Amino acid sequence: MRHRIVELNSQQKMDGEIAAILNNEQFRTAHGPPFCGKMVHLLRKRWRIPTVKINGTAANPSRWPDGSYSVQGAATILGITPQTIFKWLRKGRLAGRQLAKGMPWQISLSPKQVEALRARVRRTTRFTREAS
């Protein structure tokens, strides 16, 4: 099983695709149900099989070819930390997507959103400085 997952992962297959292939090849989980992408993700994590990246082994760019931002790119343009970007994604303050769990984020930001979020950061920073 591990060998097959490594082989499919090296072919740039995503977890959901790997699960579908394993199911088509009659592989089964330990308890019998068919595989799903989440199960493959957990096995890859347990076996330290790296996630397929949309940009290979290169560092994530500030912006992706479709115009969306990486986490680092969004943090830079907004003047905040990547940790804040992740927090805002969780809270729904930013819209983003991952092709699969563990993949880089692609964050959609219009120029209008950038200005509004920068203003929010300035207000928050000013408030924090005044409070201390």
HELIX and SHEET records of a PDB file:
HELIX    1   1 ARG A    2  SER A   10  1                                   9    
HELIX    2   2 ASP A   15  ASN A   24  1                                  10    
HELIX    3   3 GLY A   37  ARG A   46  1                                  10    
HELIX    4   4 VAL A   71  LEU A   78  1                                   8    
HELIX    5   5 PRO A   82  LYS A   91  1                                  10    
HELIX    6   6 PRO A  111  ALA A  131  1                                  21    
SHEET    1   A 2 ALA A  95  ARG A  97  0                                        
SHEET    2   A 2 GLN A 106  SER A 108 -1                                        
END                                                                             
